[in-house]
Amino acid sequence: MAPIRRLTRILLPAVLLTLTLYTLANLNSPFTLLPPWTTTSTPSKHPIDQLLRSADADFSALLAKQTTTLASAAAAYRKRRGRHPPPGFDQWYAFAAERNVVMVEDFWDPIYHDLEPFWGEDPAVIRGRVRDVDMRIVVRDGKAETGSDWFWTQIWLEMIRGVEKFLPDMEIALNAMDEPRVVVPWEEVEGYVKKAGKGRRVVEREKVVGEFGRREEWTYMAEGTGAVWEHEKHYWLIARRGCPPNSAARKAPVVTDFNQTPFIASSFDLAHMRGGYVANFTLSTSFCHQPDLQALQGIFVEPLSVSATASLVPIFGGSKLGVNNDILLPAPMYWNEEDRFTGAEGAGIPWADKTRSPAAVWRGVATGGRNREENWRSFQRHRFVAMNNASQLHLAEMGEPPVNFALTDPRYRLSATSKPGSLPRWLASTTDIAFTDLMCAHPDSGTSCNYTSPFFTPTDAIPMAQQFRHRILPDMDGNSFSGRYLGFLRSTSLPVKATLWREWHDARLVAWKHFVPMDSRFGDWYGILEYFAGNEELGVEGHDEAAERIAMDGREWAAKVLRREDMQVYVLRVLLEYARVVDERRDVMGWVGDLV
């Protein structure tokens, strides 16, 4: 027994130290975890199992908030927003009810996140700053018009014309670029929000003003307080000012050399992950706690174009990063429903008729920004395609360092890594992922590119309708958000979504219920793929029923809350709120018809 006691005295302190360090490392995590894949007295469960159960509970809680009358919708509004609904709320509700809109107040959270800072700015200043933007839609006497022939503006104009009769006079500034425009420093946004909070109240009914002002009453800001536009091509330097001062993004050294294999943090060690998989999708889209993303996303390295401002300008656009102060509208390609983005013809293919090999397919161009010989290793699409290339994985297994990605974290305990050569073979049979165009910085290079052709071979495109013949559809950012996401959600295939971009519909989708979230480093991709598709060579069964259930739940839900009708209802709501925030009497304006 003496040797055992000596061994215990040696090992026990080490074990306790390890557990203590692990606990300390996770104090800031929103979850309390055992070390990943710890074996207990019962067989360990896959982390995705619990994420699926949690998603079902979250969705049920969301549906429990549904309202079915104008009075209950107004009450839910006051409870969640701390103000009366805007003038015209009754017309908005009738418009929505006629279109069988699912009424959950949480669905419109993005509107209030976007507009809240503007409550802390002078309405005359806001109105004046609109005129700093060339592309605008003007509403006068219930008619919407524009002087711009840009196709995005024309699509937004069509969207707004469907609700123009309900709108007061206003001017709407629009973003013509893929990239967002407004990044007010975090400290200033906090000031605006605190000022807005001090004025937020439910005004006594008899003091409420129930009508919008007219344009004849408008005044504008004093000259010299307009926006200054920046064109710094290294967008990280602009974007990170929107993060808190004590955040990792603000404190981390700035990366300026992108001509090397980028550093990629382990997904296991990030606040939005649990057991190596995304547990907080909203947090995963914030880069403020993820400074390594400055060298892993094209938007931060070299966007196609930059025209940004630190002034609080009310610019409407189709997507933005979490730090941007742009105001969201449904994106033009969602409203237009082009077949190249929706693939509607094949969207209803029954799950049983989809191919199992390859289970996952992706085609796209090498976008994300302006990739060059000295920076392409930091682009997200290049990384995803490379890590799904069997030849590059084989070289990595043989000891040649990957040129732009990292090998999977051993804590995932993938079956395919247990046998030499298995991972490349498994991916070759399970995925079909390739570029159709390398988008070279050199002119006249066609679809190829002298500096990336040694690593990538462009192949034929696959129309969206044919992509739906496969069970798993990964989706990732391009220059900004991915226009194909809505089509994936409406299909019978399983969307796997990695993004840093916020969109109008975010509050109405539940991760792991309607889609599978993926970290923007893609370190969890192999684990997601093995969980759902399995590994036939090694006898690992996939969770095919779970994949089908998420695909079908997402499709059914998209048919209820992501229709063109839902987009138009969202547009009417955000424009009514915007009209109030730029009105001089905004603090006492509202709708109180239910309180009579």
MIKEVEX-37050 format. One record per residue (C-alpha): residue in one letter; chain; x, y, z. Coordinates in Angstrom, 2 decimals, m for minus. Example, Ala and Ser with C-alpha at 12.3 -4.5 7.8 and 13.67 -1.06 7.14 Angstrom:
<recs>
A_A_12.30_m4.50_7.80
S_A_13.67_m1.06_7.14
</recs>
This chain:
<recs>
M_A_0.00_0.00_0.00
A_A_2.92_2.35_0.61
P_A_3.74_2.80_m3.12
I_A_0.07_3.60_m3.80
R_A_0.00_6.23_m1.05
R_A_3.20_7.78_m2.44
L_A_1.72_7.81_m5.95
T_A_m1.45_9.45_m4.61
R_A_0.57_12.14_m2.84
I_A_2.36_12.85_m6.14
L_A_m0.66_12.82_m8.48
L_A_m3.41_14.36_m6.37
P_A_m1.92_17.87_m6.22
A_A_m1.39_17.83_m9.99
V_A_m5.00_16.78_m10.59
L_A_m6.33_19.46_m8.25
L_A_m4.14_22.10_m9.90
T_A_m5.40_21.11_m13.33
L_A_m9.04_21.33_m12.25
T_A_m8.43_24.68_m10.53
L_A_m6.80_26.18_m13.60
Y_A_m9.62_24.91_m15.80
T_A_m12.23_26.42_m13.48
L_A_m10.45_29.77_m13.40
A_A_m10.17_29.78_m17.18
N_A_m13.93_29.40_m17.46
L_A_m15.05_31.93_m14.84
N_A_m16.02_34.38_m17.56
S_A_m17.87_31.78_m19.59
P_A_m21.69_31.90_m19.61
F_A_m21.66_28.16_m18.97
T_A_m20.30_25.97_m16.18
L_A_m18.60_22.98_m17.75
L_A_m16.76_19.87_m16.94
P_A_m13.54_19.57_m18.92
P_A_m14.45_18.66_m22.52
W_A_m15.39_15.03_m23.07
T_A_m14.86_14.07_m19.43
T_A_m15.80_10.45_m18.73
T_A_m18.22_10.09_m15.80
S_A_m20.04_7.13_m14.33
T_A_m22.47_7.28_m17.27
P_A_m21.48_7.29_m20.94
S_A_m20.50_10.80_m22.08
K_A_m22.87_12.60_m24.42
H_A_m21.84_14.60_m27.44
P_A_m21.94_18.39_m26.74
I_A_m24.29_18.87_m29.69
D_A_m26.91_16.68_m27.97
Q_A_m27.37_19.25_m25.21
L_A_m27.26_22.17_m27.64
L_A_m30.15_20.64_m29.57
R_A_m32.20_20.21_m26.38
S_A_m31.47_23.76_m25.28
A_A_m32.53_25.09_m28.69
D_A_m35.90_23.35_m28.44
A_A_m36.47_24.93_m25.02
D_A_m35.40_28.38_m26.26
F_A_m37.76_28.19_m29.22
S_A_m40.68_27.11_m27.04
A_A_m40.00_30.06_m24.72
L_A_m39.97_32.40_m27.69
L_A_m43.28_31.11_m29.05
A_A_m44.85_31.49_m25.60
K_A_m44.52_35.28_m26.02
Q_A_m46.78_35.37_m29.08
T_A_m49.58_37.96_m29.01
T_A_m52.85_37.74_m30.93
T_A_m54.56_41.12_m30.45
L_A_m53.67_44.76_m30.94
A_A_m54.03_45.45_m27.22
S_A_m51.75_42.58_m26.20
A_A_m49.19_43.58_m28.85
A_A_m49.18_47.16_m27.52
A_A_m48.81_45.91_m23.95
A_A_m45.90_43.68_m24.96
Y_A_m44.34_46.68_m26.69
R_A_m44.52_48.90_m23.59
K_A_m43.16_46.14_m21.39
R_A_m40.16_45.44_m23.62
R_A_m39.41_48.95_m24.95
G_A_m40.30_51.21_m22.01
R_A_m42.21_53.60_m24.29
H_A_m45.56_53.81_m26.00
P_A_m45.65_52.35_m29.52
P_A_m45.10_54.95_m32.27
P_A_m47.95_56.80_m33.98
G_A_m49.45_54.53_m36.64
F_A_m48.93_51.38_m34.57
D_A_m52.55_50.37_m35.05
Q_A_m52.18_50.61_m38.83
W_A_m48.95_48.65_m38.63
Y_A_m50.68_45.94_m36.62
A_A_m53.59_45.71_m39.06
F_A_m51.17_45.52_m41.99
A_A_m49.27_42.70_m40.25
A_A_m52.39_40.82_m39.15
E_A_m53.78_40.83_m42.69
R_A_m50.60_39.04_m43.75
N_A_m50.76_36.42_m40.98
V_A_m47.54_37.65_m39.38
V_A_m46.38_35.77_m36.28
M_A_m46.50_38.42_m33.53
V_A_m43.65_38.07_m31.05
E_A_m42.30_41.39_m29.81
D_A_m38.75_39.98_m29.60
F_A_m38.71_39.62_m33.39
W_A_m38.22_43.36_m33.78
D_A_m35.31_43.65_m31.32
P_A_m32.80_44.53_m34.10
I_A_m34.79_47.72_m34.79
Y_A_m34.42_48.95_m31.23
H_A_m30.78_47.95_m30.99
D_A_m30.11_49.96_m34.15
L_A_m32.15_53.05_m33.26
E_A_m31.49_53.42_m29.52
P_A_m28.30_55.54_m29.88
F_A_m30.20_58.01_m32.09
W_A_m32.52_58.78_m29.16
G_A_m29.46_60.37_m27.55
E_A_m28.76_62.71_m30.49
D_A_m30.57_65.91_m31.45
P_A_m33.26_65.20_m34.11
A_A_m32.16_68.21_m36.16
V_A_m28.60_66.86_m36.25
I_A_m29.84_63.44_m37.38
R_A_m31.96_64.94_m40.15
G_A_m29.05_67.04_m41.36
R_A_m26.65_64.12_m41.45
V_A_m28.98_62.23_m43.78
R_A_m28.05_64.82_m46.40
D_A_m24.39_63.77_m46.15
V_A_m25.40_60.60_m47.99
D_A_m25.95_60.77_m51.75
M_A_m28.20_57.74_m52.09
R_A_m31.59_58.48_m50.53
I_A_m35.27_57.66_m50.78
V_A_m37.60_60.55_m49.97
V_A_m41.18_60.10_m48.76
R_A_m43.51_63.05_m49.30
D_A_m47.29_62.99_m48.82
G_A_m47.38_59.20_m48.78
K_A_m45.26_58.75_m51.92
A_A_m41.72_57.34_m52.02
E_A_m39.27_58.53_m54.68
T_A_m35.53_58.45_m55.40
G_A_m33.13_60.13_m57.77
S_A_m30.83_57.09_m57.79
D_A_m30.95_54.39_m60.45
W_A_m28.63_52.03_m58.49
F_A_m30.31_48.62_m58.56
W_A_m30.23_48.16_m54.78
T_A_m31.97_51.51_m54.32
Q_A_m34.62_50.56_m56.85
I_A_m35.30_47.28_m55.02
W_A_m35.55_49.05_m51.65
L_A_m37.83_51.62_m53.27
E_A_m40.15_48.84_m54.42
M_A_m40.11_47.39_m50.89
I_A_m40.98_50.76_m49.33
R_A_m43.65_51.60_m51.88
G_A_m45.68_48.71_m50.54
V_A_m46.05_50.61_m47.24
E_A_m45.62_54.23_m48.35
K_A_m49.24_55.19_m47.66
F_A_m48.66_54.58_m43.94
L_A_m45.49_56.68_m43.75
P_A_m45.03_60.30_m42.72
D_A_m42.60_62.56_m44.57
M_A_m39.00_61.39_m44.21
E_A_m35.63_61.05_m45.92
I_A_m33.96_57.64_m45.85
A_A_m30.21_57.38_m46.46
L_A_m29.07_54.08_m48.02
N_A_m25.77_52.23_m48.18
A_A_m24.78_51.41_m51.76
M_A_m21.79_49.27_m50.73
D_A_m21.32_45.67_m49.56
E_A_m19.41_47.01_m46.56
P_A_m21.15_48.89_m43.70
R_A_m20.52_52.58_m43.17
V_A_m20.90_53.76_m39.57
V_A_m18.64_52.92_m36.60
V_A_m19.14_55.37_m33.74
P_A_m16.57_54.87_m30.93
W_A_m17.93_52.66_m28.16
E_A_m17.52_55.40_m25.58
E_A_m19.68_57.79_m27.59
V_A_m22.35_55.17_m28.23
E_A_m22.51_54.51_m24.49
G_A_m23.09_58.22_m23.96
Y_A_m25.90_58.30_m26.52
V_A_m27.54_55.20_m25.01
K_A_m27.33_56.55_m21.45
K_A_m28.88_59.83_m22.58
A_A_m31.61_57.89_m24.39
G_A_m32.29_55.83_m21.27
K_A_m32.83_58.95_m19.16
G_A_m35.58_60.13_m21.50
R_A_m37.30_56.75_m21.90
R_A_m40.66_56.65_m20.18
V_A_m44.29_55.71_m20.70
V_A_m45.88_59.16_m20.98
E_A_m49.25_59.87_m19.35
R_A_m51.97_59.16_m21.88
E_A_m53.38_62.70_m21.93
K_A_m49.94_64.15_m22.75
V_A_m49.20_61.86_m25.69
V_A_m48.90_63.39_m29.19
G_A_m50.42_60.93_m31.63
E_A_m49.34_62.41_m34.98
F_A_m46.03_62.92_m36.75
G_A_m44.81_66.43_m37.55
R_A_m44.76_67.75_m41.11
R_A_m41.71_68.62_m43.12
E_A_m42.56_72.33_m43.01
E_A_m41.74_72.18_m39.30
W_A_m38.31_70.63_m39.74
T_A_m35.09_72.38_m38.83
Y_A_m31.57_71.13_m39.55
M_A_m28.30_71.04_m37.68
A_A_m25.85_73.90_m37.67
E_A_m23.29_73.84_m40.46
G_A_m20.00_72.13_m39.61
T_A_m21.40_69.16_m37.68
G_A_m21.62_66.82_m40.66
A_A_m19.90_63.45_m41.12
V_A_m16.25_62.97_m42.07
W_A_m15.72_59.96_m44.33
E_A_m12.70_57.68_m43.88
H_A_m11.13_55.44_m46.52
E_A_m8.55_53.48_m44.49
K_A_m8.26_50.16_m46.32
H_A_m7.17_48.35_m43.13
Y_A_m10.71_48.18_m41.77
W_A_m9.73_46.57_m38.45
L_A_m8.38_49.95_m37.33
I_A_m11.83_51.45_m37.93
A_A_m13.96_48.55_m36.72
R_A_m12.32_47.94_m33.36
R_A_m13.18_51.41_m32.05
G_A_m16.74_50.09_m31.77
C_A_m15.58_47.58_m29.10
P_A_m15.39_48.36_m25.35
P_A_m12.07_49.89_m24.22
N_A_m11.19_46.85_m22.11
S_A_m12.02_44.35_m24.86
A_A_m9.44_42.04_m26.37
A_A_m9.92_43.64_m29.79
R_A_m8.99_47.09_m28.47
K_A_m6.02_45.79_m26.47
A_A_m4.52_43.28_m28.90
P_A_m1.54_44.22_m31.08
V_A_m2.55_45.12_m34.62
V_A_m1.55_42.56_m37.25
T_A_0.04_44.14_m40.31
D_A_1.86_41.16_m41.86
F_A_m0.63_38.85_m43.57
N_A_1.93_37.05_m45.73
Q_A_2.13_34.03_m43.43
T_A_m0.01_31.30_m41.92
P_A_m2.34_33.19_m39.57
F_A_m2.63_32.48_m35.86
I_A_m5.94_30.70_m35.21
A_A_m7.20_30.50_m31.63
S_A_m8.72_27.21_m30.48
S_A_m12.50_27.26_m30.59
F_A_m12.60_25.36_m27.30
D_A_m11.22_28.35_m25.43
L_A_m13.72_30.99_m26.58
A_A_m16.56_32.51_m24.55
H_A_m19.25_31.70_m27.11
M_A_m18.37_28.00_m27.31
R_A_m19.36_25.00_m25.21
G_A_m17.51_21.75_m25.63
G_A_m16.02_23.07_m28.86
Y_A_m19.33_24.13_m30.51
V_A_m21.16_27.45_m30.76
A_A_m23.51_27.83_m27.78
N_A_m24.11_31.59_m28.03
F_A_m24.63_32.47_m31.68
T_A_m25.07_36.21_m31.11
L_A_m21.81_36.40_m29.17
S_A_m20.06_34.35_m31.85
T_A_m20.84_37.13_m34.37
S_A_m19.03_39.70_m32.20
F_A_m15.29_40.01_m32.84
C_A_m14.57_42.18_m29.79
H_A_m13.49_39.14_m27.74
Q_A_m11.84_37.48_m30.75
P_A_m8.81_39.57_m31.79
D_A_m7.33_36.79_m33.92
L_A_m10.18_37.38_m36.41
Q_A_m8.39_40.51_m37.59
A_A_m6.19_38.16_m39.63
L_A_m8.91_35.63_m40.46
Q_A_m11.57_37.74_m42.21
G_A_m11.15_39.64_m45.45
I_A_m13.28_42.57_m44.23
F_A_m10.62_43.39_m41.63
V_A_m7.64_42.84_m43.93
E_A_m8.59_44.67_m47.13
P_A_m12.24_45.20_m48.08
L_A_m13.17_45.99_m51.66
S_A_m14.17_49.49_m50.57
V_A_m14.25_51.58_m47.42
S_A_m16.21_54.75_m46.80
A_A_m16.77_54.92_m43.06
T_A_m17.61_57.57_m40.51
A_A_m17.38_57.93_m36.74
S_A_m20.43_60.23_m36.75
L_A_m23.86_58.88_m35.90
V_A_m25.36_58.97_m39.39
P_A_m28.67_57.10_m39.94
I_A_m27.69_54.94_m42.92
F_A_m29.89_51.96_m43.78
G_A_m28.31_48.79_m45.19
G_A_m28.77_45.06_m45.65
S_A_m26.15_43.85_m43.17
K_A_m23.54_45.04_m40.70
L_A_m21.00_43.91_m38.14
G_A_m21.95_44.01_m34.49
V_A_m19.99_47.25_m33.95
N_A_m21.60_49.13_m36.84
N_A_m24.31_51.72_m36.20
D_A_m26.01_51.27_m39.57
I_A_m29.77_50.54_m39.47
L_A_m30.85_47.19_m40.88
L_A_m33.31_46.60_m43.70
P_A_m33.98_43.28_m45.46
A_A_m31.28_42.91_m48.11
P_A_m32.24_43.60_m51.74
M_A_m31.39_40.08_m52.93
Y_A_m33.74_38.62_m50.30
W_A_m36.60_40.79_m51.50
N_A_m35.83_40.20_m55.18
E_A_m35.71_36.42_m54.76
E_A_m33.34_35.81_m57.65
D_A_m33.05_32.14_m58.53
R_A_m29.26_32.18_m58.14
F_A_m29.80_33.01_m54.46
T_A_m32.91_30.92_m53.78
G_A_m32.75_27.88_m56.07
A_A_m36.48_27.63_m55.51
E_A_m36.91_24.91_m58.13
G_A_m35.00_22.36_m56.06
A_A_m35.72_23.64_m52.56
G_A_m38.34_21.00_m51.80
I_A_m36.36_17.83_m52.60
P_A_m37.33_15.22_m49.97
W_A_m34.58_14.41_m47.48
A_A_m34.62_10.74_m48.40
D_A_m33.85_11.61_m52.02
K_A_m30.72_13.60_m51.17
T_A_m27.29_12.12_m51.76
R_A_m25.24_10.89_m48.80
S_A_m21.91_10.98_m50.62
P_A_m20.91_13.71_m50.78
A_A_m23.20_14.89_m48.00
A_A_m21.88_18.47_m47.98
V_A_m21.38_20.76_m50.97
W_A_m20.20_24.34_m51.43
R_A_m19.41_26.42_m54.48
G_A_m18.46_30.06_m54.57
V_A_m15.94_32.66_m55.64
A_A_m12.91_33.76_m53.64
T_A_m14.50_36.91_m52.25
G_A_m14.19_38.46_m48.82
G_A_m12.32_41.54_m49.95
R_A_m9.42_42.30_m52.25
N_A_m7.18_39.25_m51.96
R_A_m3.57_39.75_m53.01
E_A_m0.42_37.65_m53.05
E_A_0.63_39.05_m49.67
N_A_m2.73_38.71_m47.85
W_A_m4.89_35.87_m49.28
R_A_m3.95_33.52_m46.41
S_A_m6.12_35.65_m44.12
F_A_m9.32_35.28_m46.15
Q_A_m12.09_33.11_m44.72
R_A_m13.24_31.39_m47.91
H_A_m9.70_30.43_m48.86
R_A_m9.31_28.87_m45.41
F_A_m12.53_26.87_m45.62
V_A_m11.82_25.49_m49.08
A_A_m8.25_24.60_m48.13
M_A_m9.21_22.70_m44.99
N_A_m11.65_20.61_m47.06
N_A_m9.00_19.72_m49.64
A_A_m7.87_16.11_m49.20
S_A_m4.47_16.73_m50.79
Q_A_m3.64_19.63_m48.47
L_A_m4.82_17.66_m45.45
H_A_m2.67_14.70_m46.49
L_A_0.39_16.96_m46.71
A_A_m0.45_18.40_m43.28
E_A_m0.70_14.91_m41.82
M_A_2.70_14.12_m43.33
G_A_4.19_17.04_m41.41
E_A_3.99_19.93_m43.90
P_A_2.49_22.92_m42.06
P_A_m0.85_24.09_m43.53
V_A_m0.42_27.31_m45.44
N_A_m3.62_29.02_m44.22
F_A_m5.50_26.80_m41.77
A_A_m4.94_24.82_m38.59
L_A_m5.32_21.10_m37.97
T_A_m8.29_20.09_m35.84
D_A_m8.04_20.47_m32.08
P_A_m7.45_17.01_m30.57
R_A_m10.13_17.75_m27.97
Y_A_m12.74_17.11_m30.67
R_A_m11.61_13.46_m30.64
L_A_m12.64_12.95_m34.22
S_A_m12.77_9.34_m35.32
A_A_m11.06_10.26_m38.59
T_A_m7.92_11.42_m36.77
S_A_m7.48_8.06_m35.05
K_A_m6.15_6.38_m38.18
P_A_m3.44_7.81_m40.47
G_A_m4.86_8.91_m43.81
S_A_m8.46_8.56_m42.69
L_A_m9.25_12.28_m42.41
P_A_m8.37_13.13_m46.05
R_A_m10.21_10.05_m47.33
W_A_m13.29_10.83_m45.23
L_A_m13.47_14.44_m46.39
A_A_m12.96_13.43_m50.01
S_A_m15.99_11.16_m49.83
T_A_m18.14_13.39_m47.59
T_A_m17.60_16.88_m49.04
D_A_m17.45_18.56_m52.44
I_A_m16.12_22.05_m51.71
A_A_m14.35_24.22_m54.28
F_A_m13.98_27.67_m55.80
T_A_m15.44_28.56_m59.17
D_A_m13.27_31.69_m59.54
L_A_m10.09_32.66_m57.66
M_A_m10.86_36.40_m58.05
C_A_m7.24_37.31_m58.67
A_A_m6.01_40.84_m58.02
H_A_m4.19_40.73_m61.36
P_A_m6.32_41.76_m64.34
D_A_m7.00_39.40_m67.24
S_A_m6.29_36.30_m65.14
G_A_m9.66_34.68_m65.78
T_A_m10.83_32.32_m63.06
S_A_m7.29_31.32_m62.09
C_A_m4.61_33.23_m60.18
N_A_m0.84_32.89_m60.24
Y_A_m0.41_33.14_m56.46
T_A_m3.29_30.88_m55.35
S_A_m3.45_28.40_m58.24
P_A_m0.81_26.17_m56.58
F_A_m3.32_25.59_m53.77
F_A_m6.75_25.77_m55.46
T_A_m8.22_24.47_m58.71
P_A_m11.38_26.26_m59.83
T_A_m14.18_23.97_m60.89
D_A_m17.64_24.24_m62.39
A_A_m20.41_26.03_m60.54
I_A_m23.37_24.08_m59.16
P_A_m26.72_25.88_m59.48
M_A_m28.51_26.37_m56.18
A_A_m31.34_24.07_m57.22
Q_A_m28.79_21.25_m57.66
Q_A_m27.01_22.03_m54.39
F_A_m30.23_21.12_m52.63
R_A_m29.67_17.52_m53.73
H_A_m27.09_17.36_m50.94
R_A_m27.92_17.13_m47.24
I_A_m25.51_19.65_m45.71
L_A_m24.93_23.17_m47.02
P_A_m22.18_25.19_m45.30
D_A_m22.53_28.94_m45.65
M_A_m19.95_31.64_m44.88
D_A_m19.29_35.32_m45.35
G_A_m18.17_36.85_m48.61
N_A_m17.54_40.58_m48.95
S_A_m20.29_40.90_m46.37
F_A_m23.24_38.59_m45.58
S_A_m24.07_35.61_m47.75
G_A_m27.05_36.19_m50.03
R_A_m27.76_32.47_m50.29
Y_A_m28.62_32.02_m46.58
L_A_m32.36_32.65_m46.97
G_A_m32.49_30.12_m49.80
F_A_m30.76_27.55_m47.58
L_A_m33.22_28.17_m44.75
R_A_m36.18_27.75_m47.09
S_A_m34.81_24.46_m48.42
T_A_m34.96_20.89_m47.13
S_A_m31.16_20.81_m46.69
L_A_m29.29_21.54_m43.44
P_A_m27.70_25.02_m43.33
V_A_m24.41_25.28_m41.42
K_A_m23.85_28.98_m40.84
A_A_m20.63_30.82_m39.96
T_A_m20.84_34.61_m39.93
L_A_m19.86_37.87_m38.28
W_A_m22.70_39.76_m39.98
R_A_m25.97_40.87_m38.43
E_A_m29.19_40.83_m40.46
W_A_m32.82_41.91_m40.02
H_A_m34.06_38.40_m39.21
D_A_m31.56_37.45_m36.48
A_A_m34.00_37.70_m33.56
R_A_m36.47_35.27_m35.12
L_A_m34.09_32.36_m35.76
V_A_m32.84_29.94_m33.09
A_A_m29.43_28.32_m33.58
W_A_m29.43_24.49_m33.44
K_A_m33.22_24.62_m34.03
H_A_m33.42_26.24_m37.47
F_A_m29.77_26.01_m38.55
V_A_m26.42_24.79_m37.27
P_A_m24.07_27.56_m36.15
M_A_m20.35_27.31_m36.88
D_A_m17.44_29.29_m35.48
S_A_m15.86_31.72_m37.96
R_A_m12.52_29.89_m37.66
F_A_m14.26_26.70_m38.88
G_A_m12.42_24.61_m36.29
D_A_m15.71_22.91_m35.39
W_A_m16.58_22.04_m39.01
Y_A_m15.12_18.54_m38.92
G_A_m16.94_17.80_m35.64
I_A_m20.25_19.08_m37.02
L_A_m19.75_17.02_m40.16
E_A_m18.96_13.84_m38.25
Y_A_m21.89_14.33_m35.87
F_A_m24.46_14.68_m38.65
A_A_m22.93_12.69_m41.55
G_A_m20.96_10.06_m39.65
N_A_m17.91_8.21_m40.95
E_A_m18.76_5.06_m42.87
E_A_m15.15_3.90_m43.18
L_A_m14.75_3.80_m39.40
G_A_m18.29_2.66_m38.63
V_A_m19.35_5.93_m37.01
E_A_m23.07_6.50_m37.44
G_A_m24.24_10.04_m38.10
H_A_m27.26_11.74_m36.60
D_A_m29.22_11.80_m39.81
E_A_m32.60_12.19_m38.10
A_A_m31.36_15.21_m36.16
A_A_m30.03_16.78_m39.36
E_A_m33.35_16.21_m41.12
R_A_m35.30_17.63_m38.19
I_A_m33.30_20.88_m38.13
A_A_m33.60_21.20_m41.90
M_A_m37.37_20.71_m41.81
D_A_m37.90_22.88_m38.74
G_A_m35.92_25.66_m40.39
R_A_m37.84_25.33_m43.64
E_A_m41.22_25.35_m41.88
W_A_m40.27_28.35_m39.73
A_A_m38.84_30.31_m42.66
A_A_m42.16_29.83_m44.46
K_A_m43.85_31.56_m41.51
V_A_m41.48_34.39_m40.54
L_A_m39.05_35.02_m43.43
R_A_m41.53_35.71_m46.23
R_A_m41.59_38.87_m48.34
E_A_m44.64_39.85_m46.29
D_A_m42.54_39.65_m43.12
M_A_m39.87_41.80_m44.71
Q_A_m42.41_44.47_m45.58
V_A_m43.90_44.44_m42.08
Y_A_m40.39_44.85_m40.68
V_A_m39.73_47.77_m43.04
L_A_m42.93_49.55_m42.00
R_A_m42.11_49.08_m38.32
V_A_m38.54_50.35_m38.57
L_A_m39.55_53.39_m40.65
L_A_m42.31_54.36_m38.22
E_A_m39.78_54.17_m35.39
Y_A_m37.23_56.10_m37.43
A_A_m39.80_58.80_m38.21
R_A_m40.42_59.25_m34.50
V_A_m36.75_59.39_m33.53
V_A_m36.10_62.27_m35.97
D_A_m39.18_64.20_m34.81
E_A_m38.76_67.15_m32.41
R_A_m41.64_65.92_m30.23
R_A_m40.42_62.33_m30.07
D_A_m40.31_62.14_m26.25
V_A_m44.08_62.55_m25.99
M_A_m45.15_60.90_m29.24
G_A_m46.90_57.57_m29.32
W_A_m49.99_55.48_m29.92
V_A_m52.33_54.99_m26.97
G_A_m55.54_53.91_m28.70
D_A_m55.72_50.78_m26.55
L_A_m55.70_52.83_m23.36
V_A_m58.93_54.72_m24.07
</recs>
